């Protein structure tokens, strides 16, 4: 990421767990974690023709440009499935 985070990570790291407000999220118990599964969609390598300036713009954003392109394509796909 090129942008600097404005989060005070040091303060958060030093904050005791009891001071964290979790009232807006449900507690996850042992049953949830017993049945939980990590599912990562498999990625498939492809050859894709992109305009040179489009590719250079994504590459200029730094490491992870292929992941960002994938996320944009996924958002487009999901928006058009509705």
LUMNUDREN-890264 format. One record per atom (N, C-alpha, C): residue number from 1; residue in one letter; chain; atom name; z, x, y. Coordinates in steps of 0.05 Angstrom, whole numbers, padded with zeros to 5 digits. Each point is the difference from the previous one (the first is absolute). Layout:
// residues N
<atom NUM,'A','A','CA',<Z,X,Y>> ...
END
This chain:
// residues 82
<atom 1,'X','A','N',<00000,00017,-00024>> <atom 1,'X','A','CA',<00000,-00017,00024>> <atom 1,'X','A','C',<00000,00018,00025>> <atom 2,'X','A','N',<-00015,-00008,00019>> <atom 2,'X','A','CA',<-00002,00015,00025>> <atom 2,'X','A','C',<00021,-00008,00020>> <atom 3,'X','A','N',<00011,-00024,-00002>> <atom 3,'X','A','CA',<00019,-00010,00020>> <atom 3,'X','A','C',<00028,00009,-00008>> <atom 4,'X','A','N',<00016,00007,00019>> <atom 4,'X','A','CA',<00027,00007,-00004>> <atom 4,'X','A','C',<00017,-00025,-00002>> <atom 5,'X','A','N',<00018,-00001,-00020>> <atom 5,'X','A','CA',<00017,-00023,-00004>> <atom 5,'X','A','C',<00021,-00001,00023>> <atom 6,'X','A','N',<00006,-00024,00009>> <atom 6,'X','A','CA',<00021,-00004,00020>> <atom 6,'X','A','C',<00026,-00008,-00013>> <atom 7,'X','A','N',<00000,00000,-00026>> <atom 7,'X','A','CA',<00025,-00007,-00015>> <atom 7,'X','A','C',<00019,00023,00001>> <atom 8,'X','A','N',<00025,-00006,00004>> <atom 8,'X','A','CA',<00022,00020,00001>> <atom 8,'X','A','C',<00009,00005,-00029>> <atom 9,'X','A','N',<-00016,00016,-00015>> <atom 9,'X','A','CA',<00005,00004,-00029>> <atom 9,'X','A','C',<00027,00013,-00005>> <atom 10,'X','A','N',<00008,00018,00018>> <atom 10,'X','A','CA',<00026,00014,-00004>> <atom 10,'X','A','C',<00023,-00020,00001>> <atom 11,'X','A','N',<-00001,-00018,00020>> <atom 11,'X','A','CA',<00021,-00021,00003>> <atom 11,'X','A','C',<00000,-00018,-00025>> <atom 12,'X','A','N',<-00024,-00008,-00009>> <atom 12,'X','A','CA',<-00001,-00017,-00024>> <atom 12,'X','A','C',<00010,00014,-00025>> <atom 13,'X','A','N',<-00006,00025,-00003>> <atom 13,'X','A','CA',<00009,00015,-00023>> <atom 13,'X','A','C',<00030,00002,-00001>> <atom 14,'X','A','N',<00012,00002,00023>> <atom 14,'X','A','CA',<00030,00003,00002>> <atom 14,'X','A','C',<00014,-00027,-00001>> <atom 15,'X','A','N',<-00014,-00023,00002>> <atom 15,'X','A','CA',<00012,-00026,00001>> <atom 15,'X','A','C',<00010,-00007,-00028>> <atom 16,'X','A','N',<00026,-00009,-00002>> <atom 16,'X','A','CA',<00011,-00008,-00026>> <atom 16,'X','A','C',<-00015,-00026,-00010>> <atom 17,'X','A','N',<-00003,-00002,-00026>> <atom 17,'X','A','CA',<-00013,-00024,-00012>> <atom 17,'X','A','C',<00012,-00026,00010>> <atom 18,'X','A','N',<00026,-00001,00003>> <atom 18,'X','A','CA',<00014,-00025,00008>> <atom 18,'X','A','C',<-00009,-00009,00028>> <atom 19,'X','A','N',<-00011,00018,00016>> <atom 19,'X','A','CA',<-00008,-00008,00027>> <atom 19,'X','A','C',<-00029,-00010,00001>> <atom 20,'X','A','N',<-00014,00001,-00022>> <atom 20,'X','A','CA',<-00028,-00009,-00001>> <atom 20,'X','A','C',<00000,-00031,-00003>> <atom 21,'X','A','N',<-00014,-00014,00018>> <atom 21,'X','A','CA',<-00002,-00029,-00001>> <atom 21,'X','A','C',<-00022,-00008,-00020>> <atom 22,'X','A','N',<00009,-00011,-00023>> <atom 22,'X','A','CA',<-00020,-00009,-00020>> <atom 22,'X','A','C',<00000,-00031,-00002>> <atom 23,'X','A','N',<00010,-00013,00021>> <atom 23,'X','A','CA',<00002,-00029,-00001>> <atom 23,'X','A','C',<-00027,-00015,-00002>> <atom 24,'X','A','N',<-00022,00014,00007>> <atom 24,'X','A','CA',<-00026,-00013,-00001>> <atom 24,'X','A','C',<-00016,00006,-00026>> <atom 25,'X','A','N',<00013,00014,-00019>> <atom 25,'X','A','CA',<-00013,00005,-00025>> <atom 25,'X','A','C',<00019,-00006,-00023>> <atom 26,'X','A','N',<-00011,-00011,-00022>> <atom 26,'X','A','CA',<00018,-00006,-00023>> <atom 26,'X','A','C',<00009,00025,-00015>> <atom 27,'X','A','N',<00023,-00002,-00011>> <atom 27,'X','A','CA',<00010,00022,-00017>> <atom 27,'X','A','C',<-00016,-00001,-00026>> <atom 28,'X','A','N',<-00008,00023,-00009>> <atom 28,'X','A','CA',<-00015,00002,-00026>> <atom 28,'X','A','C',<00020,00010,-00021>> <atom 29,'X','A','N',<00003,-00016,-00021>> <atom 29,'X','A','CA',<00019,00007,-00021>> <atom 29,'X','A','C',<-00012,00015,-00023>> <atom 30,'X','A','N',<00017,00005,-00020>> <atom 30,'X','A','CA',<-00009,00015,-00023>> <atom 30,'X','A','C',<-00023,-00014,-00015>> <atom 31,'X','A','N',<00000,-00027,-00001>> <atom 31,'X','A','CA',<-00021,-00015,-00013>> <atom 31,'X','A','C',<-00028,00006,00012>> <atom 32,'X','A','N',<-00001,00002,00027>> <atom 32,'X','A','CA',<-00025,00006,00013>> <atom 32,'X','A','C',<-00010,00027,-00009>> <atom 33,'X','A','N',<00017,00020,00001>> <atom 33,'X','A','CA',<-00008,00027,-00006>> <atom 33,'X','A','C',<-00006,00004,-00030>> <atom 34,'X','A','N',<00013,-00016,-00017>> <atom 34,'X','A','CA',<-00005,00002,-00028>> <atom 34,'X','A','C',<-00029,-00008,-00007>> <atom 35,'X','A','N',<-00010,-00020,00016>> <atom 35,'X','A','CA',<-00027,-00011,-00006>> <atom 35,'X','A','C',<-00021,00011,00020>> <atom 36,'X','A','N',<00008,00016,00019>> <atom 36,'X','A','CA',<-00019,00010,00020>> <atom 36,'X','A','C',<-00020,00020,-00012>> <atom 37,'X','A','N',<-00025,-00002,00010>> <atom 37,'X','A','CA',<-00020,00019,-00009>> <atom 37,'X','A','C',<-00016,00009,00024>> <atom 38,'X','A','N',<-00006,00025,00001>> <atom 38,'X','A','CA',<-00017,00011,00021>> <atom 38,'X','A','C',<-00029,-00004,-00008>> <atom 39,'X','A','N',<-00015,-00013,00016>> <atom 39,'X','A','CA',<-00028,-00004,-00006>> <atom 39,'X','A','C',<-00018,00011,00022>> <atom 40,'X','A','N',<-00014,00020,-00006>> <atom 40,'X','A','CA',<-00018,00013,00019>> <atom 40,'X','A','C',<-00029,-00006,-00010>> <atom 41,'X','A','N',<-00016,-00013,00017>> <atom 41,'X','A','CA',<-00027,-00005,-00009>> <atom 41,'X','A','C',<-00014,00026,-00005>> <atom 42,'X','A','N',<-00015,00002,-00022>> <atom 42,'X','A','CA',<-00015,00025,-00005>> <atom 42,'X','A','C',<-00021,00005,00020>> <atom 43,'X','A','N',<-00004,00024,00008>> <atom 43,'X','A','CA',<-00021,00007,00019>> <atom 43,'X','A','C',<-00024,00010,-00016>> <atom 44,'X','A','N',<-00023,-00006,00011>> <atom 44,'X','A','CA',<-00025,00009,-00014>> <atom 44,'X','A','C',<-00016,00017,00020>> <atom 45,'X','A','N',<-00007,00024,-00009>> <atom 45,'X','A','CA',<-00016,00016,00018>> <atom 45,'X','A','C',<-00028,-00012,00004>> <atom 46,'X','A','N',<-00010,00000,00025>> <atom 46,'X','A','CA',<-00026,-00011,00006>> <atom 46,'X','A','C',<-00014,00019,00019>> <atom 47,'X','A','N',<-00026,-00003,00001>> <atom 47,'X','A','CA',<-00016,00013,00021>> <atom 47,'X','A','C',<-00006,-00022,00020>> <atom 48,'X','A','N',<00006,00005,00025>> <atom 48,'X','A','CA',<-00003,-00020,00021>> <atom 48,'X','A','C',<-00014,00013,00024>> <atom 49,'X','A','N',<-00021,-00013,00009>> <atom 49,'X','A','CA',<-00015,00011,00024>> <atom 49,'X','A','C',<00012,-00013,00025>> <atom 50,'X','A','N',<00010,00017,00017>> <atom 50,'X','A','CA',<00012,-00008,00026>> <atom 50,'X','A','C',<-00015,00014,00022>> <atom 51,'X','A','N',<-00001,-00013,00023>> <atom 51,'X','A','CA',<-00011,00013,00024>> <atom 51,'X','A','C',<00017,00025,00005>> <atom 52,'X','A','N',<-00013,00022,00008>> <atom 52,'X','A','CA',<00014,00025,00004>> <atom 52,'X','A','C',<00022,-00002,00021>> <atom 53,'X','A','N',<-00005,-00015,00022>> <atom 53,'X','A','CA',<00021,-00003,00020>> <atom 53,'X','A','C',<00024,-00016,-00009>> <atom 54,'X','A','N',<-00005,-00019,-00018>> <atom 54,'X','A','CA',<00022,-00016,-00011>> <atom 54,'X','A','C',<00017,00018,-00018>> <atom 55,'X','A','N',<-00012,00015,-00017>> <atom 55,'X','A','CA',<00014,00018,-00018>> <atom 55,'X','A','C',<00016,00021,00016>> <atom 56,'X','A','N',<-00013,00012,00020>> <atom 56,'X','A','CA',<00014,00020,00016>> <atom 56,'X','A','C',<00024,-00012,00015>> <atom 57,'X','A','N',<-00003,-00025,00009>> <atom 57,'X','A','CA',<00023,-00013,00014>> <atom 57,'X','A','C',<00023,-00003,-00019>> <atom 58,'X','A','N',<-00005,-00009,-00024>> <atom 58,'X','A','CA',<00022,-00003,-00019>> <atom 58,'X','A','C',<00012,00027,-00007>> <atom 59,'X','A','N',<-00017,00020,-00005>> <atom 59,'X','A','CA',<00011,00026,-00007>> <atom 59,'X','A','C',<00016,00012,00023>> <atom 60,'X','A','N',<-00007,-00006,00025>> <atom 60,'X','A','CA',<00014,00010,00023>> <atom 60,'X','A','C',<00028,-00012,00002>> <atom 61,'X','A','N',<00005,-00022,-00014>> <atom 61,'X','A','CA',<00027,-00013,00001>> <atom 61,'X','A','C',<00019,00016,-00018>> <atom 62,'X','A','N',<-00010,00018,-00015>> <atom 62,'X','A','CA',<00017,00017,-00017>> <atom 62,'X','A','C',<00000,-00007,-00029>> <atom 63,'X','A','N',<00017,00014,-00015>> <atom 63,'X','A','CA',<00002,-00004,-00029>> <atom 63,'X','A','C',<00004,-00029,-00007>> <atom 64,'X','A','N',<-00012,-00009,-00021>> <atom 64,'X','A','CA',<00003,-00028,-00009>> <atom 64,'X','A','C',<-00022,-00018,00010>> <atom 65,'X','A','N',<-00021,00011,00010>> <atom 65,'X','A','CA',<-00021,-00017,00012>> <atom 65,'X','A','C',<-00013,-00018,-00021>> <atom 66,'X','A','N',<-00002,00009,-00025>> <atom 66,'X','A','CA',<-00012,-00017,-00021>> <atom 66,'X','A','C',<00018,-00023,-00006>> <atom 67,'X','A','N',<00026,00004,00001>> <atom 67,'X','A','CA',<00020,-00022,-00004>> <atom 67,'X','A','C',<-00003,-00020,00023>> <atom 68,'X','A','N',<-00003,00010,00024>> <atom 68,'X','A','CA',<-00002,-00019,00023>> <atom 68,'X','A','C',<-00026,-00016,-00002>> <atom 69,'X','A','N',<-00022,00013,-00009>> <atom 69,'X','A','CA',<-00025,-00015,-00004>> <atom 69,'X','A','C',<00004,-00022,-00021>> <atom 70,'X','A','N',<00014,00007,-00022>> <atom 70,'X','A','CA',<00005,-00019,-00021>> <atom 70,'X','A','C',<00017,-00023,00010>> <atom 71,'X','A','N',<00020,00005,00016>> <atom 71,'X','A','CA',<00017,-00021,00011>> <atom 71,'X','A','C',<-00016,-00019,00018>> <atom 72,'X','A','N',<-00018,00011,00016>> <atom 72,'X','A','CA',<-00016,-00017,00017>> <atom 72,'X','A','C',<-00019,-00017,-00017>> <atom 73,'X','A','N',<-00012,00011,-00020>> <atom 73,'X','A','CA',<-00017,-00015,-00018>> <atom 73,'X','A','C',<00016,-00022,-00015>> <atom 74,'X','A','N',<00024,00007,-00008>> <atom 74,'X','A','CA',<00017,-00020,-00014>> <atom 74,'X','A','C',<00007,-00023,00019>> <atom 75,'X','A','N',<00007,00006,00025>> <atom 75,'X','A','CA',<00006,-00021,00020>> <atom 75,'X','A','C',<-00024,-00018,00004>> <atom 76,'X','A','N',<-00023,00012,00003>> <atom 76,'X','A','CA',<-00025,-00015,00003>> <atom 76,'X','A','C',<-00004,-00019,-00024>> <atom 77,'X','A','N',<00003,00011,-00024>> <atom 77,'X','A','CA',<-00004,-00015,-00024>> <atom 77,'X','A','C',<00019,-00024,-00001>> <atom 78,'X','A','N',<00026,00006,00005>> <atom 78,'X','A','CA',<00020,-00021,-00002>> <atom 78,'X','A','C',<-00004,-00022,00021>> <atom 79,'X','A','N',<-00009,00008,00024>> <atom 79,'X','A','CA',<-00006,-00019,00022>> <atom 79,'X','A','C',<-00023,-00019,-00008>> <atom 80,'X','A','N',<-00018,00010,-00015>> <atom 80,'X','A','CA',<-00024,-00016,-00008>> <atom 80,'X','A','C',<00004,-00015,-00027>> <atom 81,'X','A','N',<00023,00004,-00012>> <atom 81,'X','A','CA',<00005,-00015,-00025>> <atom 81,'X','A','C',<00015,-00026,00006>> <atom 82,'X','A','N',<00009,-00004,00024>> <atom 82,'X','A','CA',<00016,-00023,00007>> <atom 82,'X','A','C',<-00017,-00024,00005>> 
END
